[in-house]
Amino acid sequence: MNARPIKRSLTLRGHRTSVSLEDAFWSAFRDIASQNGRPINDLAAEIDEARGTDCGLASAIRLFVLDHYRTC
């Protein structure tokens, strides 16, 4: 697994963007979306809407993944 962040492409509400995430976070994020029967772009858009302006999207996704596994 790659410990360095890798740029990943997403489409949020019709707009292309990218986030830099480590393999472990990207894999976990994809697994969470799959477990919930949701497209990864839809889940990313939901996180994007909820994150506010003090947190970047990549950080918000990492925190989402962390929170998911803490509450399981």
N, C-alpha and C positions, 0 to 999 in steps of 0.2 A: 504494500500500500504506500501511496505517496503522501508524505507528511506535509509537503508544501502545497499551498492553495493552487488550484487550477481553475482557469476561467471557464465557466459553464454558461451556456446560452439558455435564456428563458423568454417566453412571450407573455407579457402581462397586459391584459385587456387590449390585445392587438398591437402592442408595441414591444419590439425586441429590446432586450437588455441582457446584461451578463452579471454574474456574481463569481467571486473567487472563493471557492470552498475546497477544503481538503477532501480526499477520497472518502474518508470515514464519514464525514458529515453529509456529503452528497449521497452516498449509498444509503445511509440511515434515512435521509429525507425522502428519497425515492421509495424506500420500504414503507415508511409511514403513509405516504400518498397511496401506494398500492393497497396496503391493509385497509384503508378507508374507502377504497374504490374511487379515488379522485385523481384526475390528471394532475401531474406535478405543477403545471403552469397555473391551474386554478388555486391550488394550495399556496403557491408562491404569491399570487395576487392577493389572497386573503391576508397573508402575513404582511405584505407590503402595505395594505390599507391600514392595518392595526399598529404598525411600528412607530408612527410619529416621525418627527424630524431629527430626533437626537440619536437615532440608531440607523446604521446602514443596513441595506437589505441582507447582505451576507451575514452580518452579525445577528440580525433578527432571525434568520433561518437557523443559525447555530443555537441560539437561545431556545427556539421552538423545539428543535431536536432534543436538546438537553432537558427541557421541561417535560417533553413527551416520555422520555425514558425514566425520569425521576418519579413520575406519577403512575407508571405502569405497575 
